[in-house]
Amino acid sequence: MRGDRRQIQAAVLGGADSEEPLMLPLEAIELDAFRQQHEHDTFWCGLLLGGCGGQLTTKLYTDRVCSLIGATEAPSCRLGAW
């Protein structure tokens, strides 16, 4: 795998104020199972993590680690998720 260029790997489940942290798997092969496991969950840039509170979605990469990205247009986040 080339250099790690991910934007963000940690999130919270259910809402921006959630205290339920979540870590995205590093490998693309693990992301499908992760998506199935969390099929009905929503991922958020957690306020308690210092994030902006925006909703996130998973991004599959085969040439680098997978990451979480902004699900909608949002203002700049200091965690780099947008």
C-alpha positions as CSV (number, residue, x, y, z in Angstrom):
1,M,0.0,0.0,0.0
2,R,1.3,3.5,-0.9
3,G,1.4,6.3,1.6
4,D,-1.4,6.7,4.0
5,R,-3.5,9.7,2.6
6,R,-6.7,9.1,4.6
7,Q,-8.7,12.1,5.8
8,I,-10.4,10.5,8.8
9,Q,-10.7,7.0,10.2
10,A,-12.7,7.6,13.5
11,A,-16.3,8.5,13.8
12,V,-19.3,8.1,16.1
13,L,-22.5,6.2,15.5
14,G,-26.0,7.6,15.4
15,G,-25.4,11.3,15.7
16,A,-22.9,14.1,16.2
17,D,-23.4,14.1,20.0
18,S,-22.9,10.3,20.3
19,E,-20.4,8.8,22.7
20,E,-20.3,5.5,20.7
21,P,-16.9,5.6,18.8
22,L,-16.2,3.7,15.6
23,M,-13.0,2.9,13.8
24,L,-13.1,2.1,10.1
25,P,-11.1,-0.9,8.9
26,L,-7.8,-0.2,7.1
27,E,-8.1,-2.7,4.3
28,A,-10.5,-2.5,1.4
29,I,-11.2,-6.3,1.7
30,E,-12.6,-5.6,5.2
31,L,-14.8,-2.7,4.2
32,D,-17.6,-4.8,2.6
33,A,-18.2,-6.7,5.8
34,F,-18.0,-3.5,7.8
35,R,-20.7,-1.9,5.6
36,Q,-22.9,-5.0,6.0
37,Q,-22.5,-5.0,9.7
38,H,-23.4,-1.3,9.9
39,E,-26.0,-1.3,7.2
40,H,-28.6,0.6,9.2
41,D,-26.2,2.9,11.1
42,T,-25.2,6.4,10.4
43,F,-21.6,7.7,10.9
44,W,-20.8,11.2,12.2
45,C,-17.8,13.5,12.7
46,G,-18.2,13.4,16.5
47,L,-18.3,16.7,18.4
48,L,-16.7,15.0,21.4
49,L,-13.8,14.0,19.1
50,G,-13.3,17.6,18.2
51,G,-15.2,17.3,14.9
52,C,-17.7,19.4,13.0
53,G,-20.8,17.2,13.6
54,G,-21.3,16.5,9.9
55,Q,-22.5,13.1,8.6
56,L,-19.9,10.8,7.1
57,T,-19.9,8.0,4.7
58,T,-17.3,5.3,3.8
59,K,-15.0,5.6,0.9
60,L,-13.4,2.5,-0.7
61,Y,-9.9,2.8,-2.0
62,T,-7.8,-0.1,-3.3
63,D,-4.5,1.9,-3.5
64,R,-4.6,3.2,0.1
65,V,-6.5,2.8,3.3
66,C,-10.2,3.3,3.3
67,S,-11.6,6.4,4.9
68,L,-14.7,8.3,6.0
69,I,-15.7,11.4,4.0
70,G,-18.4,14.0,4.3
71,A,-21.7,12.6,3.1
72,T,-23.0,16.1,2.2
73,E,-21.6,19.5,1.4
74,A,-20.5,21.0,4.7
75,P,-18.2,23.7,6.0
76,S,-14.6,22.9,6.5
77,C,-13.9,20.5,9.4
78,R,-10.7,20.9,11.4
79,L,-10.3,17.1,11.5
80,G,-10.0,17.1,7.7
81,A,-13.1,15.0,6.9
82,W,-14.3,17.4,4.3
